[in-house]
Amino acid sequence: MIRYAEQGDWDALCQLDRHVSRQELVSLIALKRVLVLTEKDELIGWLRYNLFWDHTPFMNLLFLLEGWRGRGLGGQLISFWEEEMKTLGYQQVMTSSLANERAQFFYRRHGYVDCGSLLLPGEALEIFFRKEL
């Protein structure tokens, strides 16, 4: 089941999502910017987003727990999110991936196209993707 995260998901997300502060996670849940994927009421994955330039939905994180990957669930989360963004009136969405990560191929398979990159000292190239809804 895919749904927006609720306050009751906070503890599990805080333990699992090490890429965002606890305070920010509270704000994101309140803003309905976190989707969770559950199986029998157990959290098995989530998607977090924000707004790039304050007007374009940008997927910051798509994560599935080990053992749940490779089953098409990430694609389901993305599709759900894209439909929600379309319903909210957005015409495109964005995300990014490091050039040394396999995620770039996943996003391309789901219709995302390269639209730029960023190279920071000591880091792999960050590739930006966009998708028209």
KALIN-V646396 format. One record per backbone hydrogen bond with DSSP energy under -0.5 kcal/mol. NH is the residue of the N-H (numbers start at 1). CO is the residue of the C=O. E is the energy in kcal/mol with one decimal. If there is no record, write none. Layout:
nh=[NH:NH]
co=[CO:CO]
e=[E:E]
//
This chain:
nh=[3:5:9:10:13:14:15:16:17:18:20:25:26:27:28:29:30:31:32:33:35:36:37:38:39:42:44:45:46:47:48:49:50:52:52:54:55:56:57:58:59:60:60:61:63:65:68:71:76:77:78:79:80:81:82:83:84:85:86:87:88:89:90:93:94:95:96:97:99:101:104:105:106:107:108:109:110:111:112:113:115:116:118:120:123:126:127:127:128:129:130:131:133]
co=[36:34:6:7:9:10:11:12:13:16:17:21:22:23:24:25:26:27:29:28:47:3:45:1:42:39:37:37:63:35:61:33:58:50:56:51:52:52:92:50:94:48:58:48:46:44:65:68:72:73:74:75:76:77:78:79:80:81:82:83:84:86:85:131:57:129:59:127:125:98:101:102:102:103:104:105:106:108:107:130:128:128:126:118:120:118:97:125:116:95:113:93:91]
e=[-2.1:-3.0:-2.3:-1.5:-2.7:-2.9:-1.8:-2.0:-3.3:-1.0:-0.6:-2.3:-1.9:-1.7:-2.8:-2.4:-2.1:-2.1:-1.3:-2.8:-2.9:-3.2:-2.9:-2.6:-2.2:-1.5:-3.0:-1.3:-2.4:-2.4:-2.7:-2.3:-2.1:-0.6:-3.7:-1.3:-2.1:-1.9:-0.5:-3.2:-3.0:-1.8:-0.7:-1.9:-2.7:-2.9:-2.2:-0.6:-1.6:-2.3:-2.4:-2.6:-2.4:-2.5:-3.0:-2.3:-2.3:-2.6:-2.3:-2.4:-1.7:-1.6:-2.4:-2.1:-2.4:-1.8:-0.5:-2.0:-3.1:-1.9:-0.9:-1.4:-1.2:-2.6:-1.9:-2.2:-1.1:-1.8:-2.3:-2.7:-2.8:-0.8:-2.0:-0.6:-2.0:-2.9:-3.3:-0.6:-2.9:-3.0:-2.1:-2.2:-3.1]
//
